[in-house]
């Protein structure tokens, strides 16, 4: 009985919500990096910012490859952090329940990494010393792309629109709206990173849809 109890206790210990843990890590690191002086320079010229943010010039010249990961856990301000964590709270919890904990953490990180890679590749054609990227939005758009394929009729609330919109319409609309905001309002938005995460989400979604036809079909009907 004691051995069974220990096994059950061990299982309970690791039966935590990965998405909530990621949110806690994002908030904790935001506070830590802020105290270390991340925001002390508007152009990301401080040592702290250089070692955390994803700067294409640092990747190609200094080989700061770890910033592909660290940039995913830093945000450009409190509002940026709030919007991303609020989105993760709903989207991440749903995706984690659908694909499971192990697949979720792997997919989340890969979406963020792919988003960063596309951001750097595109920036090679438009080089600038002051361009850098931070935030979880690349990974979040991976979640959005996945849900667009697996749950296309899932009703979601987009930004400040008070009526629910089906995911298959809301997902591309979010990309387009953010792109327009960045162009018309001259707001620094990581559109290429968003697109990178979104593309990986679509790819993984179609992979799961092909491999688990019956399950994904049922899932689509469930959220219709």
Secondary structure as UniProt FT lines:
FT   HELIX           2..13
FT   HELIX           18..35
FT   TURN            36..37
FT   HELIX           38..40
FT   TURN            42..43
FT   HELIX           47..52
FT   HELIX           56..57
FT   HELIX           58..62
FT   TURN            65..66
FT   HELIX           67..70
FT   HELIX           71..73
FT   HELIX           78..99
FT   HELIX           101..123
FT   TURN            124..125
FT   TURN            129..130
FT   HELIX           137..150
FT   TURN            152..153
FT   STRAND          155..156
FT   TURN            159..160
FT   STRAND          165..166
FT   HELIX           167..184
FT   HELIX           191..211
FT   HELIX           213..222
//
